[in-house]
């Protein structure tokens, strides 16, 4: 497939593009070029609807990776948070629908929840409850995706990612017997690639490196995506 990665030059995009380009023809849409100069790059802003329309032209699917500010304060991160996770996402899905694209993946976050500690997530139906900017706007982004599914008949998987991490760093920091939610880059990429194929309207998935599932139950991802975390710490 021809797949556009919106925000593909960022942290998550840089981690997963090596795996994506083995499977699909890619176009990166971002304000800055990707580290991998062999990739097809289209410069533009996610708040520029015309630029988004041009970037999506001729594509078969999209993965939305734009993040906005990670600043937990209301200012100055407010504009970029809403721009990336709400406004820009809506523009991208609207442009995709106009192009006839029905398959999309939204990189959400487990930050849609206010507390990831001392808590067990038994399924994806637990209502998001974050009030801080980043997680709140990621939560709103999932609502944008639901609306796009209802309005344009799209299939969109919202992947609630947990700390995507390069393999070397993950192995150096993860200890056997100590629960972790950080997720190896290859596992993140495989979840996205599987989600691109899913035709099930809107679905949300917890995607985590919690291989013993002591923090979250990822049975839904295994059932619908055929995915589960494969990375294991060195014994």
For each residue, the residues with C-beta under 8 A, 3 or more apart:
1: 24 25 60 61 196
2: 24 25 27 58 59 60 61
3: 20 24 25 26 27 59 60 61 62 63 196
4: 8 26 27 28 29 42 55 56 59 61 62 63
5: 8 13 17 20 26 27 28 29 62 63 65
6: 29 30 46 52 55 62 63 64 65 66 88 92
7: 10 12 13 29 30 46 64 65 66 67 84
8: 4 5 13 17 26 28 29 30 34 39 63 65
9: 13 14 28 30 31 32 33 34 35 41
10: 7 13 14 30 65 66 67
11: 14 15 67 164
12: 7 15 16 65 67 107 161 164 188
13: 5 7 8 9 10 16 17 28 30 34 65
14: 9 10 11 17 34 35 36
15: 11 12 164 165 166 185 188 189
16: 12 13 19 20 164 185 188 189 192
17: 5 8 13 14 20 21 26 28 34 36 39
18: 21 22 36 189
19: 16 22 23 185 186 189 190 193
20: 3 5 16 17 23 24 26 63 189 192 193
21: 17 18 24 26 36 39
22: 18 19
23: 19 20 193
24: 1 2 3 20 21 61
25: 1 2 3 40
26: 3 4 5 8 17 20 21 39 40
27: 2 3 4 5 39 40 41 42 55 59
28: 4 5 8 9 13 17 33 34 39 40 41 42
29: 4 5 6 7 8 42 44 46 51 52 55 56
30: 6 7 8 9 10 13 33 34 41 43 44
31: 9 43 44 45
32: 9
33: 9 28 30 37 41 43
34: 8 9 13 14 17 28 30 37 39 41
35: 9 14
36: 14 17 18 21 39
37: 33 34
38:
39: 8 17 21 26 27 28 34 36
40: 25 26 27 28
41: 9 27 28 30 33 34
42: 4 27 28 29 54 55
43: 30 31 33
44: 29 30 31 48 51 52 54 55
45: 31 48 51 88
46: 6 7 29 52 66 83 84 87 88 89 91 92
47: 83 87 88 91
48: 44 45 51 52
49: 52 53 91 94 95
50: 53 54
51: 29 44 45 48 54 55
52: 6 29 44 46 48 49 55 56 88 91 92 95
53: 49 50 56 57 95 98 99
54: 42 44 50 51 57
55: 4 6 27 29 42 44 51 52 59 95
56: 4 29 52 53 59 62 92 95 96 99 101
57: 53 54 99
58: 2 99
59: 2 3 4 27 55 56 62 96 99 101
60: 1 2 3 101 103
61: 1 2 3 4 24 101 103 104 105 196
62: 3 4 5 6 56 59 92 96 101 103 104 105
63: 3 4 5 6 8 20 104 105 107 192 196
64: 6 7 89 92 93 104 105 106 107
65: 5 6 7 8 10 12 13 107
66: 6 7 10 46 84 85 88 89
67: 7 10 11 12 70 84 85 107 134
68: 77 80 81 82 83 84 85 134 137
69: 76 77 80 81 84 133 134
70: 67 77 134
71: 76 77 133 134
72: 77 132 133 134
73: 76 77 133
74: 77 78 133
75: 78
76: 69 71 73 79 80
77: 68 69 70 71 72 73 74 80 81 133 134
78: 74 75 81 82 133
79: 76 82 83
80: 68 69 76 77 83 84
81: 68 69 77 78 84 85 133 134 137
82: 68 78 79 85 86 87 137 140
83: 46 47 68 79 80 86 87 88
84: 7 46 66 67 68 69 80 81 87 88 89 137
85: 66 67 68 81 82 88 89 134 137 138 140 141
86: 82 83 89 90 137 140 141 144
87: 46 47 82 83 84 90 91
88: 6 45 46 47 52 66 83 84 85 91 92
89: 46 64 66 84 85 86 92 93 106 141 144 145
90: 86 87 93 94 144 148
91: 46 47 49 52 87 88 94 95
92: 6 46 52 56 62 64 88 89 95 96
93: 64 89 90 96 97 104 144 145 148 152 154 156
94: 49 90 91 97 98 148 152
95: 49 52 53 55 56 91 92 98 99
96: 56 59 62 92 93 99 101 104 154
97: 93 94 100 101 148 151 152 154
98: 53 94 95
99: 53 56 57 58 59 95 96
100: 97
101: 56 59 60 61 62 96 97 104 154
102: 153 154 155 199
103: 60 61 62 154 155 196 197 199
104: 61 62 63 64 93 96 101 145 148 154 155 156 157
105: 61 62 63 64 156 157 159 192 195 196
106: 64 89 141 142 145 156 157 158 159
107: 12 63 64 65 67 159 161 192
108: 112 138 139 141 142 158 159 160 161 204
109: 112 134 135 138 160 161 162
110: 113 116 121 160 161 162 181 206 208 216
111: 116 130 134 135 138
112: 108 109 128 129 130 135 136 138 139 142 160
113: 110 116 119 121 126 128 129 130 135
114: 129 130 131 132 135
115: 118 119
116: 110 111 113 119 181 215
117:
118: 115
119: 113 115 116 215
120: 214 215 216 217
121: 110 113 126 206 215 216 217
122: 126 217
123: 126 217 219 220
124: 160 204 205 206 220
125:
126: 113 121 122 123
127:
128: 112 113 135 139 142
129: 112 113 114
130: 111 112 113 114 134 135 136 138 139
131: 114 135 136
132: 72 114 135 136
133: 69 71 72 73 74 77 78 81 136 137
134: 67 68 69 70 71 72 77 81 85 109 111 130 137 138
135: 109 111 112 113 114 128 130 131 132 138 139
136: 112 130 131 132 133 139 140
137: 68 81 82 84 85 86 133 134 140 141
138: 85 108 109 111 112 130 134 135 141 142
139: 108 112 128 130 135 136 142 143
140: 82 85 86 136 137 143 144
141: 85 86 89 106 108 137 138 144 145 158
142: 106 108 112 128 138 139 145 146 158 204
143: 139 140 146 147
144: 86 89 90 93 140 141 147 148
145: 89 93 104 106 141 142 148 149 156 158 202
146: 142 143 149 150 202
147: 143 144 150 151
148: 90 93 94 97 104 144 145 151 152 154 156
149: 145 146 152 153 154 155 156 201 202
150: 146 147
151: 97 147 148
152: 93 94 97 148 149
153: 102 149
154: 93 96 97 101 102 103 104 148 149
155: 102 103 104 149 198 199 200 201 202
156: 93 104 105 106 145 148 149 201 202 203
157: 104 105 106 195 196 198 200 202 203 204 205 225
158: 106 108 141 142 145 202 203 204 205
159: 105 106 107 108 191 192 195 204 205 207
160: 108 109 110 112 124 204 205 206 207
161: 12 107 108 109 110 164 183 188 207
162: 109 110 181 182 183 206 207 208 209 210
163: 181 182 183 209
164: 11 12 15 16 161 182 183 185 188
165: 15 169 170 173 182 183 184 185 209
166: 15 169 170 184 185
167: 170 171 184 185 186 231
168: 171 172
169: 165 166 172 173
170: 165 166 167 173 174 182 183 184 209 231
171: 167 168 174 231 233 234
172: 168 169
173: 165 169 170 180 182
174: 170 171 178 180 182 209 231 233
175: 178 233
176: 232 233 234 235
177:
178: 174 175
179: 210 212 214 215
180: 173 174 209 210
181: 110 116 162 163 208 209 210 215 216
182: 162 163 164 165 170 173 174 209
183: 161 162 163 164 165 170 187 188 207 208 209 229 231
184: 165 166 167 170 187 188 209 229 230 231
185: 15 16 19 164 165 166 167 188 189
186: 19 167 189 190 230 231
187: 183 184 190 191 207 209 227 229 230 231
188: 12 15 16 161 164 183 184 185 191 192 207
189: 15 16 18 19 20 185 186 192 193
190: 19 186 187 193 194 227 230
191: 159 187 188 194 195 205 207 221 225 227
192: 16 20 63 105 107 159 188 189 195 196
193: 19 20 23 189 190 196 197
194: 190 191 197 198 225 226 227
195: 105 157 159 191 192 198 205 225
196: 1 3 61 63 103 105 157 192 193
197: 103 193 194
198: 155 157 194 195 203 224 225
199: 102 103 155
200: 155 157 203 224
201: 149 155 156
202: 145 146 149 155 156 157 158
203: 156 157 158 198 200 220 224
204: 108 124 142 157 158 159 160
205: 124 157 158 159 160 191 195 218 220 221 224 225 227
206: 110 121 124 160 162 216 217 218 220 221
207: 159 160 161 162 183 187 188 191 218 221 227
208: 110 162 181 183 215 216 218 229
209: 162 163 165 170 174 180 181 182 183 184 187 229 231
210: 162 179 180 181 213 214 215 216 218 229
211: 228 229 230 231 232
212: 179
213: 210 216 217 218
214: 120 179 210
215: 116 119 120 121 179 181 208 210
216: 110 120 121 181 206 208 210 213
217: 120 121 122 123 206 213 220
218: 205 206 207 208 210 213 221 222 227 228 229
219: 123 222 223
220: 123 124 203 205 206 217 223 224
221: 191 205 206 207 218 224 225 227 228
222: 218 219 225 226 227 228
223: 219 220
224: 198 200 203 205 220 221
225: 157 191 194 195 198 205 221 222
226: 194 222
227: 187 190 191 194 205 207 218 221 222
228: 211 218 221 222
229: 183 184 187 208 209 210 211 218
230: 184 186 187 190 211
231: 167 170 171 174 183 184 186 187 209 211
232: 176 211
233: 171 174 175 176
234: 171 176
235: 176
